[in-house]
Amino acid sequence: MNRNETSRLMAEHSVKPKKSKGQNFLIDDRVAFRQIDFASIDKNDRILEIGPGLGMLTEKLADVSGDVTVIEIDEKLADHIEGTFGDRVKLIRGDALEVQWPKFDRFVSNLPYSISTPVIFKLLSYNFKKAVVMVQKEFAERMVAKRGEVDYSRLTVNVYYRAECRILENVPASRFKPRPKVDSAIVEIIPRPAPFNVKDEDTFFNVVDAGFLHRRKKIRSALRTEGIFIREEANIPYLDDRMEILSPEDIGKLADAVFEMRKDITD
């Protein structure tokens, strides 16, 4: 599929990409073929794709696996996928953030920019072998950032806690129609056990959220703002630091101390 073929399909199905949904269609087959190679798909693997659009990636996924499920919210695009692929793929019509995902082994998607964050968080809650996703380059850099870097964020810590993540290649904006204002990147995510233990995951993620939501505040103030009150006499580390300078392991120690303090209060 190229730019002309994409334009023809868009006109044929009266598809007008919605900026609010981050709809930008890949027009370079070579990029899609590399995504397939990166995913290391076995013919028996169950594949899940979010936002198939006009089906460029879907076609190549269906060629290498007999079990491909796609989730599409746009009715016109869903009609196109159904008419083009028939029984070759399983189509779920609906919002990928709302519907229950089927079991899958590989997740391969060019994610709509507008839902990248919630989709990645939802993805990390599932069991799977590998994900290969196309996202905005800036988003990809946030996924793999190091502490102290501008891009170090809540997303970084959540991904690091659950998976190995790396950027495989950058993809210029010219490879999409309509052309976005920013470049994209292909990212690999491979789940693994957490590299450090925490006493309570809910407390850990709540502390991560609070600290990065108010990243310019000292941690004590950030936690208090989010309703996590710290007793003055409690032995809690890092309270006078800012979250952005702590490693994920440091944040784990902070969360463990918060959890122990809360446990002492309720006991």
C-alpha positions as CSV (number, residue, x, y, z in Angstrom):
1,M,0.0,0.0,0.0
2,N,1.3,3.5,-0.9
3,R,0.1,7.1,-0.6
4,N,-2.0,6.8,-3.8
5,E,-3.6,3.5,-2.7
6,T,-4.3,5.0,0.7
7,S,-6.0,8.0,-0.8
8,R,-8.1,5.7,-3.1
9,L,-9.3,3.7,-0.1
10,M,-10.0,6.7,2.0
11,A,-12.1,8.2,-0.9
12,E,-13.9,4.9,-1.6
13,H,-15.0,4.4,2.0
14,S,-15.5,8.1,2.7
15,V,-12.9,8.0,5.4
16,K,-11.8,11.3,6.8
17,P,-9.0,10.9,9.3
18,K,-10.0,12.4,12.7
19,K,-7.3,14.5,14.2
20,S,-9.0,14.1,17.6
21,K,-8.5,10.3,17.4
22,G,-4.9,10.6,16.2
23,Q,-5.7,8.8,12.9
24,N,-2.7,8.7,10.6
25,F,-2.4,5.8,8.2
26,L,0.9,4.1,7.5
27,I,1.7,4.2,3.8
28,D,5.0,2.4,3.7
29,D,4.9,-1.4,3.3
30,R,8.5,-1.8,4.2
31,V,7.9,-0.4,7.7
32,A,5.0,-2.8,8.2
33,F,7.1,-5.8,7.1
34,R,9.8,-4.8,9.6
35,Q,7.1,-4.7,12.3
36,I,6.2,-8.2,11.4
37,D,9.8,-9.3,11.6
38,F,10.3,-7.6,14.9
39,A,7.3,-9.4,16.4
40,S,8.8,-12.9,15.7
41,I,5.4,-14.4,15.0
42,D,4.8,-18.1,15.0
43,K,1.9,-19.4,12.9
44,N,0.2,-20.6,16.1
45,D,0.5,-17.3,17.9
46,R,-2.7,-15.3,18.7
47,I,-2.3,-11.8,17.5
48,L,-4.1,-8.7,18.7
49,E,-4.1,-5.4,16.8
50,I,-5.7,-2.1,18.0
51,G,-6.8,0.4,15.4
52,P,-6.2,-1.4,12.2
53,G,-7.3,1.5,10.1
54,L,-7.2,0.6,6.4
55,G,-5.6,-2.7,7.1
56,M,-2.0,-2.4,5.9
57,L,-0.5,-4.1,9.0
58,T,-3.6,-6.4,9.3
59,E,-3.0,-7.9,5.9
60,K,0.6,-8.8,6.8
61,L,-0.4,-10.2,10.2
62,A,-3.1,-12.4,8.6
63,D,-0.4,-13.8,6.2
64,V,1.7,-15.1,9.1
65,S,-0.9,-16.1,11.7
66,G,-4.2,-17.8,11.4
67,D,-5.5,-16.2,14.6
68,V,-5.6,-12.4,14.3
69,T,-8.1,-10.2,16.2
70,V,-8.5,-6.5,15.5
71,I,-10.4,-3.9,17.5
72,E,-11.7,-0.9,15.6
73,I,-14.0,1.9,17.0
74,D,-14.6,3.7,13.7
75,E,-17.6,2.2,11.9
76,K,-16.4,3.0,8.4
77,L,-13.0,1.5,9.0
78,A,-14.5,-1.5,10.7
79,D,-16.8,-2.0,7.7
80,H,-13.7,-1.9,5.4
81,I,-11.8,-4.4,7.5
82,E,-14.8,-6.8,7.6
83,G,-15.3,-6.5,3.8
84,T,-11.7,-6.8,3.0
85,F,-10.6,-9.7,5.3
86,G,-13.9,-11.6,6.1
87,D,-13.1,-14.6,8.1
88,R,-9.3,-14.1,7.9
89,V,-9.5,-11.9,11.0
90,K,-11.7,-11.6,14.0
91,L,-13.2,-8.1,14.2
92,I,-14.3,-6.5,17.5
93,R,-16.2,-3.3,17.0
94,G,-15.8,-0.9,19.9
95,D,-13.5,1.2,22.0
96,A,-10.3,-0.7,22.8
97,L,-10.2,1.0,26.2
98,E,-13.7,-0.2,27.1
99,V,-14.0,-3.7,25.6
100,Q,-12.5,-6.9,27.0
101,W,-9.5,-8.0,25.0
102,P,-9.3,-11.6,24.0
103,K,-6.3,-13.7,25.0
104,F,-3.3,-13.0,22.8
105,D,0.4,-13.9,22.5
106,R,1.6,-11.0,20.4
107,F,0.4,-7.4,20.3
108,V,1.3,-5.6,17.1
109,S,-0.3,-2.2,16.5
110,N,0.2,1.3,15.1
111,L,-1.5,3.0,18.0
112,P,-3.7,6.0,17.5
113,Y,-1.7,8.8,19.2
114,S,-4.7,10.0,21.3
115,I,-5.0,6.7,23.2
116,S,-1.3,5.5,23.4
117,T,-1.0,6.0,27.2
118,P,-4.2,4.2,28.3
119,V,-3.6,1.4,25.8
120,I,-0.1,0.8,27.0
121,F,-1.3,0.7,30.6
122,K,-4.0,-1.7,29.7
123,L,-1.6,-3.8,27.7
124,L,0.7,-4.1,30.7
125,S,-2.1,-5.7,32.7
126,Y,-2.3,-8.7,30.3
127,N,-0.1,-11.8,29.9
128,F,1.6,-11.9,26.5
129,K,4.9,-12.8,24.9
130,K,5.8,-9.7,23.1
131,A,4.4,-6.4,21.9
132,V,5.6,-4.3,18.9
133,V,3.9,-1.0,18.8
134,M,4.2,2.2,16.7
135,V,3.9,5.4,18.8
136,Q,4.9,9.0,18.7
137,K,8.7,9.3,19.0
138,E,8.3,11.5,22.1
139,F,6.1,8.9,23.7
140,A,8.6,6.2,22.9
141,E,11.3,8.2,24.5
142,R,9.2,8.5,27.7
143,M,8.8,4.8,27.8
144,V,12.6,4.2,28.0
145,A,13.8,7.3,29.8
146,K,16.3,7.3,32.6
147,R,15.8,9.0,36.0
148,G,16.8,12.6,35.9
149,E,15.9,13.0,32.2
150,V,13.1,15.3,31.1
151,D,11.1,12.4,29.7
152,Y,11.3,10.3,32.9
153,S,7.7,9.8,33.9
154,R,5.0,7.7,35.5
155,L,4.9,5.8,32.2
156,T,8.6,5.1,32.4
157,V,8.3,3.6,35.9
158,N,5.2,1.5,35.1
159,V,6.8,0.1,31.9
160,Y,10.1,-0.6,33.7
161,Y,8.4,-2.4,36.6
162,R,6.6,-4.8,34.2
163,A,8.7,-5.3,31.1
164,E,11.9,-4.9,29.1
165,C,11.4,-2.0,26.6
166,R,13.5,-0.6,23.8
167,I,13.1,1.5,20.8
168,L,13.7,-0.5,17.6
169,E,13.7,2.2,15.0
170,N,12.4,5.7,14.3
171,V,9.8,6.3,11.5
172,P,9.6,9.6,9.7
173,A,6.3,11.5,9.6
174,S,6.5,11.2,5.8
175,R,5.6,7.5,6.1
176,F,2.0,8.5,7.1
177,K,-1.1,10.0,5.5
178,P,-2.1,12.5,6.6
179,R,1.4,13.5,7.6
180,P,1.6,14.1,11.4
181,K,3.6,16.9,12.9
182,V,6.0,14.6,14.6
183,D,8.0,11.4,13.9
184,S,7.1,8.0,15.2
185,A,9.0,5.1,16.6
186,I,8.6,1.3,16.8
187,V,8.9,0.0,20.3
188,E,9.4,-3.5,21.6
189,I,7.9,-4.6,25.0
190,I,8.7,-8.0,26.5
191,P,7.0,-8.8,29.9
192,R,9.2,-10.0,32.7
193,P,9.0,-10.3,36.5
194,A,9.5,-7.0,38.3
195,P,13.2,-6.3,38.8
196,F,12.6,-5.4,42.5
197,N,10.0,-6.4,45.1
198,V,7.5,-4.1,46.7
199,K,5.3,-4.9,49.7
200,D,2.1,-3.7,48.1
201,E,1.7,-2.9,44.4
202,D,-1.4,-0.7,44.9
203,T,0.6,1.5,47.3
204,F,3.6,1.5,44.9
205,F,1.5,2.7,41.9
206,N,-0.4,5.2,43.9
207,V,2.9,6.7,45.1
208,V,4.3,6.7,41.5
209,D,1.1,8.5,40.3
210,A,1.2,11.1,43.1
211,G,4.9,11.9,42.7
212,F,4.8,12.4,38.9
213,L,1.5,14.2,38.9
214,H,3.2,16.8,41.0
215,R,6.7,16.3,39.8
216,R,7.9,19.8,40.6
217,K,6.8,19.5,44.3
218,K,8.8,17.7,47.0
219,I,7.5,14.2,47.5
220,R,6.1,15.0,50.9
221,S,3.9,17.7,49.4
222,A,3.0,15.7,46.3
223,L,1.8,12.8,48.4
224,R,-0.2,15.1,50.7
225,T,-1.8,16.8,47.7
226,E,-3.1,13.4,46.6
227,G,-4.4,12.4,50.0
228,I,-1.4,10.3,51.1
229,F,-0.6,11.8,54.5
230,I,2.7,11.2,56.1
231,R,3.2,11.2,59.9
232,E,6.0,13.5,60.9
233,E,7.6,10.8,63.1
234,A,7.4,8.2,60.4
235,N,10.8,7.0,59.0
236,I,10.0,7.7,55.3
237,P,12.9,8.2,52.9
238,Y,13.2,10.7,50.1
239,L,10.4,13.0,51.3
240,D,12.4,16.1,50.6
241,D,13.4,15.0,47.1
242,R,11.4,15.2,43.9
243,M,10.2,12.1,42.2
244,E,12.1,12.7,39.0
245,I,15.4,12.1,40.6
246,L,14.5,8.7,42.2
247,S,15.1,5.4,40.4
248,P,12.2,3.0,40.2
249,E,13.9,0.9,42.9
250,D,14.1,4.1,45.1
251,I,10.4,4.7,44.6
252,G,9.8,1.1,45.6
253,K,11.6,1.7,48.9
254,L,9.5,4.9,49.4
255,A,6.3,3.0,48.7
256,D,7.2,0.2,51.1
257,A,7.8,2.8,53.9
258,V,4.5,4.4,53.2
259,F,2.8,1.0,53.3
260,E,4.4,0.1,56.6
261,M,3.3,3.4,58.1
262,R,-0.3,2.9,57.0
263,K,-0.2,-0.7,58.3
264,D,1.0,0.5,61.7
265,I,-1.9,3.0,61.8
266,T,-4.6,0.4,61.1
267,D,-3.1,-2.3,63.3
